[in-house]
């Protein structure tokens, strides 16, 4: 199997939902052809950590095989998960592991890795009580006041 390793640096907004689909392909250098890898007999493992050396796993999602015979799986990130992940940054990788109990015959292929960055969203459903909510009229008045100050009125 000649699976080429890929890098995908992922950035998410806290509280947003994502559905990410992957297809694992085998590349034949002689024919220059890509063919899907049947992942039926493989386990998928993904972990996010602060650093590759960190002992603590921040998040280990469930990766769903949606079309295993054609190498397709997906990762659904629900809003509650991206909210919990917050704005921290880290690294991740995704591995294919054979379903072997014998360490001598087990295969592990790390085929995807990258950085993980969480960002604060600006729009939120609940407005904290400490925030002053401005109406459209007061926003327009504030804009007009700023324009007049800039013009010297």
C-alpha positions in Angstrom: 0.0 0.0 0.0 1.5 3.4 -1.0 -0.8 5.8 0.8 0.7 9.3 0.6 0.7 11.2 3.8 -1.2 14.4 3.8 -1.3 17.6 6.0 -4.5 19.5 6.8 -4.4 22.4 9.2 -7.8 22.7 10.6 -9.4 25.8 12.1 -12.8 25.9 13.7 -15.1 28.5 15.3 -16.2 27.7 18.8 -19.8 26.4 18.8 -20.0 25.7 15.0 -20.9 22.4 13.4 -18.7 20.6 10.8 -18.9 17.5 8.7 -15.6 16.5 7.2 -15.3 13.6 4.8 -12.1 11.9 3.9 -11.3 9.4 1.1 -8.2 7.2 1.5 -6.5 6.5 -1.8 -3.7 4.2 -2.8 -1.3 5.7 -5.4 0.4 3.5 -8.0 3.6 5.3 -9.1 4.0 3.1 -12.2 0.5 3.8 -13.6 0.0 7.2 -11.9 -3.4 6.0 -10.8 -5.2 6.5 -7.5 -7.6 3.8 -6.3 -9.7 3.8 -3.1 -8.4 1.7 -0.2 -10.9 -0.7 1.3 -10.9 0.2 5.0 -13.4 -2.4 6.1 -10.8 -4.3 8.1 -9.1 -1.3 9.6 -9.8 0.7 12.7 -9.5 4.5 12.4 -7.9 6.5 15.3 -7.7 10.3 15.6 -6.5 12.2 18.6 -6.0 15.9 19.3 -3.3 16.9 21.8 -1.7 20.2 22.8 1.6 18.9 21.4 2.7 15.6 19.8 4.6 14.9 23.0 1.7 15.6 25.4 0.4 12.6 27.3 -3.1 14.2 27.5 -5.6 13.6 24.7 -7.8 16.7 24.3 -10.3 15.0 22.1 -10.6 11.6 20.4 -13.5 11.7 17.9 -15.5 8.8 16.6 -14.7 8.5 12.9 -17.6 6.9 10.9 -16.9 4.6 7.9 -19.6 5.8 5.5 -18.4 3.7 2.5 -15.6 1.5 3.8 -15.1 -0.4 0.5 -14.3 2.9 -1.2 -12.1 4.3 1.6 -14.6 6.9 2.7 -15.2 8.0 6.3 -16.4 11.1 8.0 -16.1 13.1 11.2 -19.0 15.0 12.5 -18.2 17.9 14.9 -21.3 18.9 16.8 -21.7 22.4 18.2 -21.3 21.2 21.7 -17.9 19.6 20.8 -16.5 22.7 19.1 -17.8 24.7 22.0 -16.0 22.4 24.5 -12.8 22.5 22.4 -12.9 26.2 22.7 -10.1 28.4 21.4 -7.1 26.3 22.3 -4.6 25.1 19.7 -3.0 21.7 19.2 -2.0 19.0 16.8 -3.7 15.9 15.5 -3.2 12.9 13.4 -5.3 10.1 11.9 -4.2 6.5 11.7 -5.4 3.3 10.0 -4.8 0.3 12.2 -5.3 -3.3 11.2 -7.7 -5.2 13.4 -4.9 -7.6 14.6 -4.3 -8.8 18.1 -0.8 -10.0 17.2 1.7 -7.2 17.5 4.0 -8.8 14.9 1.3 -8.6 12.2 -0.4 -5.3 13.2 0.0 -2.5 10.7 -0.3 1.2 11.6 -0.3 3.9 9.0 -0.5 7.6 9.9 -1.8 9.1 6.8 -3.0 12.6 7.9 -1.8 15.1 10.4 -1.8 18.8 11.0 -2.6 21.6 13.4 -5.8 22.3 15.2 -6.8 25.9 16.0 -10.0 27.1 17.7 -11.3 30.6 17.2 -13.8 32.6 19.1 -17.0 33.3 17.3 -18.4 36.8 17.3 -22.1 36.0 17.0 -23.6 34.1 19.9 -27.1 33.0 20.8 -27.1 34.1 24.4 -25.8 37.7 25.1 -24.1 38.0 28.5 -25.8 40.5 30.9 -22.6 42.5 31.1 -22.8 43.4 27.4 -24.7 46.5 26.4 -27.0 45.7 23.5 -27.4 48.6 21.1 -30.4 49.1 18.9 -30.1 49.8 15.2 -31.0 53.4 16.0 -28.3 53.8 18.6 -25.7 52.2 16.3 -26.6 54.6 13.5 -26.4 57.5 15.9 -23.0 56.4 17.1 -21.8 56.1 13.4 -23.2 59.6 12.6 -21.4 61.0 15.7 -18.1 59.4 14.7 -18.5 60.8 11.1 -19.2 64.3 12.4 -16.2 64.2 14.8 -14.0 63.1 11.9 -15.3 66.0 9.8 -14.8 68.5 12.7 -18.5 69.2 13.4 
